Amino acid sequence: VQLVESGGGSVQVGGSLRLSCAASRYWYSMAWFRQNPGEDRERVANINGGAAPWYAASVKGRFTLSRDNAQNTLLLQMNSLKPEDTGMYYCAARDFSDAQYRFWGQGTQVTVSS
């Protein structure tokens, strides 16, 4: 099982980044989480099967989640970035029968500076 994230970096406030997560196979549910040192991991967005994506209130309207099932890829387009979007972003995946996300990528850092 592999989840490989890419696309992180450093941007200024108001900038954009696109994160990509390449999976080794199809997963029923895929998500992006973010975490800063000393803080709990926060779910940013997820998509289950063919349903509409779910977004955390803090990113709704600014982030767009999409998936390419043919490529087993999860994309997170992040626009109008704010300093509070800074963190390590992790891709996660689970099957339909899993209660929690079981598989995680190594993370990609996003830093937004003012």
C-alpha positions as CSV (number, residue, x, y, z in Angstrom):
1,V,0.0,0.0,0.0
2,Q,1.4,3.4,-1.0
3,L,0.1,6.9,-0.7
4,V,2.6,9.4,-2.0
5,E,1.9,13.1,-1.6
6,S,3.4,15.9,-3.6
7,G,2.8,19.6,-4.3
8,G,3.5,21.3,-0.9
9,G,5.6,24.3,-0.6
10,S,5.8,27.9,0.6
11,V,3.5,30.6,-0.6
12,Q,2.4,34.0,0.5
13,V,-1.0,34.9,1.8
14,G,-3.6,34.7,-1.0
15,G,-1.6,32.3,-3.1
16,S,-2.4,28.8,-4.3
17,L,-1.1,25.3,-4.2
18,R,-2.2,22.0,-5.5
19,L,-1.6,18.9,-3.5
20,S,-1.6,15.5,-5.2
21,C,-1.8,12.0,-3.6
22,A,-0.9,9.1,-5.8
23,A,-2.4,5.8,-4.5
24,S,-1.3,2.3,-5.4
25,R,-4.9,1.2,-5.8
26,Y,-8.5,2.5,-5.6
27,W,-9.8,3.4,-2.1
28,Y,-13.5,3.9,-1.2
29,S,-12.6,7.0,0.8
30,M,-9.7,9.3,0.6
31,A,-8.9,12.4,2.6
32,W,-6.5,15.1,3.4
33,F,-5.6,15.9,6.9
34,R,-3.3,18.6,8.3
35,Q,-1.3,18.9,11.5
36,N,1.0,21.3,13.2
37,P,3.4,20.4,16.0
38,G,1.6,20.0,19.3
39,E,-1.8,20.0,17.7
40,D,-4.3,17.4,16.8
41,R,-4.5,16.2,13.3
42,E,-7.4,18.0,11.5
43,R,-9.4,16.6,8.7
44,V,-9.5,19.1,5.8
45,A,-11.5,17.3,3.2
46,N,-12.6,13.9,2.1
47,I,-14.4,12.1,-0.6
48,N,-16.3,8.8,-0.3
49,G,-17.0,6.8,-3.4
50,G,-18.8,9.0,-5.9
51,A,-20.3,11.3,-3.4
52,A,-19.7,15.1,-3.2
53,P,-16.6,16.0,-1.2
54,W,-16.8,17.1,2.4
55,Y,-14.9,20.1,3.6
56,A,-13.9,21.5,7.0
57,A,-15.6,24.9,7.6
58,S,-12.3,26.6,7.7
59,V,-11.5,25.7,4.1
60,K,-14.9,25.6,2.4
61,G,-15.1,27.9,-0.6
62,R,-11.3,28.0,-0.9
63,F,-10.2,24.4,-1.3
64,T,-11.5,22.0,-3.9
65,L,-11.1,18.2,-3.6
66,S,-11.2,15.9,-6.6
67,R,-10.2,12.4,-7.5
68,D,-9.2,10.7,-10.7
69,N,-10.2,7.1,-10.2
70,A,-8.5,6.0,-13.4
71,Q,-5.2,7.2,-12.0
72,N,-6.0,6.5,-8.4
73,T,-5.1,10.1,-7.6
74,L,-6.5,12.6,-5.1
75,L,-6.1,16.3,-5.7
76,L,-6.5,19.2,-3.4
77,Q,-6.6,22.6,-5.0
78,M,-6.0,25.3,-2.4
79,N,-6.7,28.9,-3.2
80,S,-6.7,32.1,-1.2
81,L,-4.3,30.5,1.3
82,K,-4.1,31.9,4.8
83,P,-1.3,31.6,7.4
84,E,-3.6,29.3,9.4
85,D,-3.5,26.8,6.5
86,T,0.1,26.1,7.3
87,G,0.8,22.6,8.4
88,M,1.9,19.1,7.3
89,Y,-0.7,17.8,5.0
90,Y,-1.3,14.0,5.0
91,C,-3.2,11.9,2.5
92,A,-5.2,9.1,4.0
93,A,-7.3,6.2,2.7
94,R,-9.7,3.6,3.9
95,D,-12.0,1.0,2.5
96,F,-15.8,1.0,2.9
97,S,-15.6,-1.5,5.7
98,D,-13.0,0.5,7.7
99,A,-14.3,2.7,10.5
100,Q,-11.2,4.9,10.4
101,Y,-8.5,5.9,7.9
102,R,-5.9,3.1,8.1
103,F,-3.4,4.1,5.6
104,W,-1.4,7.3,5.5
105,G,1.2,9.0,3.3
106,Q,4.4,10.6,4.6
107,G,3.1,14.1,4.4
108,T,3.9,17.3,2.5
109,Q,4.6,20.6,4.1
110,V,2.5,23.7,3.3
111,T,3.7,27.0,4.6
112,V,1.8,30.2,4.1
113,S,3.5,33.4,5.1
114,S,2.2,37.0,5.4
